[in-house]
Amino acid sequence: MFQQSSYDTKIAVLEERLSVYEQMMSRIDSAIQKISDTSQNISKMLAIHNEKIEQCNKTDDIIVTMIEDIKKTSKEQHEEISRNLGERIEKVEKKVESINQFKWKAVGAIAIIAFLAGIIPTVSLLLTPRTSPATIEKAK
């Protein structure tokens, strides 16, 4: 009888341990299920983030392309404006040069006229013969 009760005690202890192990296994299964769910959620989040990153990369590429286009257009506009300004500056320089030439021609013409005006009275005096004044004398 002593052995029977010893066996019963051992069986009871084993049953208790088995119950504890079953609870632990249940908890482990629950934990594994939660880890699996969390892993799936993380995978979904990573997929969503990868899509967002790809969209950002595409957007960045589009922005870079637009910036390059704007840079090219701005450079072309700058060159056109520079060319137009260069042509305008050349026209203004030609006009200033022609005005300067006219000014010097006018100064020269005025100098010649002034010189001739100063010489003409002197030349006319030289060219006209001197006449002695007529005097009336009394006859003796």
C-alpha positions as CSV (number, residue, x, y, z in Angstrom):
1,M,0.0,0.0,0.0
2,F,2.9,2.3,0.6
3,Q,4.1,1.8,-2.8
4,Q,0.6,2.4,-4.3
5,S,0.4,5.7,-2.5
6,S,3.9,6.5,-3.6
7,Y,2.9,5.8,-7.1
8,D,-0.2,7.8,-6.7
9,T,1.8,10.7,-5.4
10,K,4.3,10.5,-8.2
11,I,1.5,10.3,-10.7
12,A,-0.2,13.3,-9.1
13,V,3.1,15.3,-9.2
14,L,3.7,14.3,-12.8
15,E,0.1,15.3,-13.7
16,E,0.7,18.6,-11.9
17,R,3.9,19.1,-13.9
18,L,2.2,18.1,-17.1
19,S,-0.5,20.6,-16.4
20,V,2.1,23.3,-15.8
21,Y,3.9,22.3,-19.0
22,E,0.6,22.4,-20.9
23,Q,0.0,25.9,-19.6
24,M,3.5,26.9,-20.5
25,M,3.0,25.4,-24.0
26,S,-0.2,27.3,-24.3
27,R,1.5,30.5,-23.3
28,I,4.4,29.7,-25.7
29,D,1.9,29.0,-28.5
30,S,0.1,32.3,-27.7
31,A,3.4,34.2,-27.7
32,I,4.4,32.6,-31.0
33,Q,1.0,33.6,-32.5
34,K,1.5,37.2,-31.3
35,I,5.1,37.2,-32.7
36,S,3.7,35.9,-36.0
37,D,1.0,38.6,-36.1
38,T,3.6,41.3,-35.2
39,S,5.9,40.0,-37.9
40,Q,3.1,40.1,-40.5
41,N,2.2,43.7,-39.4
42,I,5.9,44.7,-39.6
43,S,6.1,43.1,-43.1
44,K,3.0,45.1,-44.2
45,M,4.5,48.3,-42.7
46,L,7.8,47.7,-44.5
47,A,6.0,47.1,-47.7
48,I,4.1,50.3,-47.3
49,H,7.3,52.2,-46.4
50,N,9.1,50.7,-49.4
51,E,6.3,52.0,-51.7
52,K,6.5,55.4,-50.1
53,I,10.3,55.4,-50.6
54,E,9.9,54.4,-54.2
55,Q,7.3,57.2,-54.7
56,C,9.6,59.7,-53.1
57,N,12.5,58.6,-55.4
58,K,10.2,59.0,-58.4
59,T,9.2,62.4,-57.2
60,D,12.8,63.3,-56.6
61,D,13.7,62.2,-60.1
62,I,10.8,64.3,-61.5
63,I,11.9,67.3,-59.5
64,V,15.5,67.0,-60.6
65,T,14.4,66.7,-64.2
66,M,12.2,69.8,-63.8
67,I,15.1,71.7,-62.2
68,E,17.4,70.7,-65.1
69,D,14.8,71.9,-67.6
70,I,14.4,75.2,-65.8
71,K,18.1,75.6,-65.6
72,K,18.5,75.0,-69.3
73,T,15.6,77.3,-70.2
74,S,17.0,80.0,-67.9
75,K,20.5,79.7,-69.5
76,E,18.9,80.0,-73.0
77,Q,16.9,83.1,-71.9
78,H,20.0,84.6,-70.3
79,E,22.0,84.1,-73.5
80,E,19.2,85.6,-75.6
81,I,19.0,88.6,-73.3
82,S,22.7,89.0,-73.3
83,R,22.8,88.9,-77.1
84,N,20.0,91.5,-77.4
85,L,21.7,93.8,-74.9
86,G,25.0,93.4,-76.8
87,E,23.2,94.4,-80.0
88,R,21.6,97.4,-78.3
89,I,24.9,98.5,-76.8
90,E,26.6,98.3,-80.2
91,K,23.8,100.4,-81.7
92,V,24.1,103.0,-78.9
93,E,27.9,103.1,-79.4
94,K,27.5,103.7,-83.1
95,K,25.0,106.5,-82.4
96,V,27.3,108.1,-79.9
97,E,30.2,107.8,-82.3
98,S,28.2,109.4,-85.1
99,I,27.1,112.2,-82.7
100,N,30.8,112.6,-81.7
101,Q,31.8,112.9,-85.4
102,F,29.1,115.4,-86.1
103,K,30.2,117.4,-83.1
104,W,33.8,117.6,-84.3
105,K,32.7,118.4,-87.8
106,A,30.5,121.2,-86.5
107,V,33.4,122.5,-84.4
108,G,35.7,122.4,-87.4
109,A,33.1,124.1,-89.6
110,I,32.6,126.9,-87.0
111,A,36.4,127.3,-86.7
112,I,36.8,127.6,-90.5
113,I,33.9,130.1,-90.7
114,A,35.4,132.1,-87.8
115,F,38.8,132.0,-89.4
116,L,37.4,133.1,-92.8
117,A,35.3,135.8,-91.1
118,G,38.4,137.2,-89.5
119,I,40.5,137.1,-92.7
120,I,37.9,138.5,-95.1
121,P,38.0,142.1,-93.8
122,T,41.8,142.0,-93.9
123,V,41.9,140.5,-97.4
124,S,39.4,143.1,-98.7
125,L,41.6,145.8,-97.3
126,L,44.6,144.3,-99.0
127,L,42.8,143.8,-102.3
128,T,41.3,147.3,-102.6
129,P,43.7,149.9,-103.9
130,R,44.5,152.7,-101.6
131,T,43.3,155.9,-103.0
132,S,44.7,159.1,-101.8
133,P,42.2,161.5,-100.6
134,A,41.4,164.1,-103.1
135,T,42.4,167.6,-102.0
136,I,41.5,170.8,-103.6
137,E,44.4,173.2,-103.8
138,K,44.1,176.9,-104.7
139,A,45.8,177.9,-107.8
140,K,48.3,180.7,-107.5
